[in-house]
Amino acid sequence: MVWWECKTQDDMKKHGKAISVWSEFVSVIKKKFYPLAYMQQAMMSWKNLRKLKGRSVQGYTQEFRKRALILGISLDSPKTLLQYIGGLHSYMRHTILMFNPTSIDEVSVQATHLEARGKNGSPEVGGSSQPTARKK
């Protein structure tokens, strides 16, 4: 409380106003009280997030979104979309990139379909088929 009172008084003297936006308040609190390198560690953890075996696409998507929101990362940027796709299994990544997706929601739906298809025992998720012999 003492720190907060001093902070608001200093802001009033320097800028003529105190913090009036919630996001700015949260940012100031994080800068002051989060452990050193917390954000760098959280960012690396987010960048290295992968859909692990046994985890569903839905679970991966929820965790990805949660971590991005905590870090204040926009879910609408192309860079974030590529980060999300990069965390999927390689067979999903290659198939999804062929469709040139534009949003995480779109990729999530496609990946969920691929995952369900894989669980139902489809021969190959990549969609390659064996040539059939012609009848004479």
N, C-alpha and C positions, 0 to 999 in steps of 0.2 A: 504494500500500500504506500509506503514511504517513497519507493521508486516511482510509482505511478503519479503521485502528487507532484513530485519534482518534475517529472516528464511533462505533465500538462501545464505546469507553471512556466517551464522553459519554452514550450511550444507557443504559449500565449505571448510571451515576451518577444520571441523571434519571428513568429509568423502571424501573430494576431488572432490565432484560432487554435483550438484543441482538436484532437482527432474526432471526426464526426461520422466516419464510415467504419462499419464493422470489419470489413476485410483489412483495412489499414490498422485497426486495433489488433487484430489477430497477428498480422505481420510484425508489428512492433513487439508484441509479447514473445513471439517465436524467436526473433533476433536476440532478445534480451535473455531468455531463459532456456532455450534449447541448448543441449550440449554442443560443444565445438564439433564441427564437421557432421552434425546430424543430417543436414540437408544433402550433403554430398553422399553420405551413406545411403540415405533414402532414395536418392536419384540413381545410384549404382544398383541398388536392389531392384528398382523399377525397370531399369534398362536390361537387367539380366533375368527378368521374369520369363519363365517358359512354361508352356503347357506340358506338364509332366505326365508320364504314363500313370493311368488310374484317375487322373483329374479330368473332369469333363470340360468341354469347350465353354459351357455356361459358367463353371467355377473359375476358369482361367479369365474369362471376360469380366466377371464381377471383381476379381482381385486386381486386374489391370486397371479397370475404371476407378476403383477405390484408391489405389496408389497414385494414379494420375491426378485425381481430385485433391488428394492430400498435398501433393507437390504443386498444385496450381497450374497444371499443364492442360492446355486446351485439347479436348478430344476430337476437335474438328480439323486439326492441321494434317497435311499430308505426311509430315514427319512422324506424327503420333500414329497414324494409320499404318505406316511401314513398320514402326516399332511393334505394333500389335501383331501384324502378320508375321513378322520375324520370330515371334515367340511361339508360333504354332509348329506342329510337326511338319517335317519337310514335305511329305506327300500332300498335306493340306495346303501348304504355302504355294507349291508349284501349281496345283489345280486352281486355287483361288486367284493367283496372279494372272492366269489366262483370261479371267473375266474382267480384268481392269477395274477393280472395285473403287468406290469413292468414299465409303464411310465404314466405320467400325461396325455399325449395326448390320450393314450389308454383308460384311465379311463374317460376322458372328453367325448370321443365318446360314450362309453357305457352309461354314465350317461345321455347324451343328448337323446339317444334312449329310455332309461327308462322314462325320463321326457315326451317325445313325446307320448309314449305308455300310460302313466298315463293321459295325457290330452285328448287322444282319447277315454277315457272311458273304458279301459280294466278292467275286473273285479277286479283282484288283480295283482299288479305289481310283487309281489313275485313269481308268477307263479303257485300257488297251484290250483289244480282243484278238483272239486267234483267228487266222484266216480259215475260212470254211472251204471244204473240197467241193468242186463243181460236179454235178451229176451229168452224165452223158446220155 
